[in-house]
Amino acid sequence: METQAWLDHAATCDYIGNEVYRELDDAWQAIVAMLNGMIQKADDFCRHSVK
């Protein structure tokens, strides 16, 4: 969420334009979706030690 806050701040302060904001926000949303998917399927991404 910190990334989203910085994007919003950059847009509000006119450091970036609307087009750049939308592009970066779309990328951020895609990354968040992938991370959430990994969290939901954490067992598929973690190795279990064999004892």
Buried (B, 14 or more C-beta within 10 A) or exposed (E): EEEEEEBEEBBEEEEBEEEEBEEBBEEBEEEEEEEEEEEEEEEEEEEEEEE
